Amino acid sequence: MRECLAGLDPDLSGRTIVGMFTGTADEAKLTARRVEELGARYLDAGLQASPEMVETGTAPILYGGAREAFARHRATLELLGPPRLVGERPEAAAVWTAAGHVPAGSG
């Protein structure tokens, strides 16, 4: 993720970056900090599903980060699978994913 961020425009004001990669809670926090330094909001995504669920768009995707950014982009996130905001801290999705839980009724 650091390599991807290094190649971005240094001014991302008004944008939202969504990190969809396997990472730790610490990596989510570091990524969020870097994205915020560039002027953007950050949502970290966690996926707990089989490849078949991903293919059919039924895989729940957990997000951690700014509630406002999640709400603003929810329609786009729904194209990937049912989105659930599990916390406003960027590491929230990584924590839930590592624990192996999908919280009911979140988001």
QUIRA-V255898 format. One line per field, one symbol per residue. burial: # if it has 9 or more other ideal C-beta (glycine too) atoms within 8 Angstrom, else .. A space follows every 50 residues. Layout:
burial->???
This chain:
burial->#...#......#...####...#.#.###.##.###.############. ..##....########..##..##..##..#.#####..########... ..#....
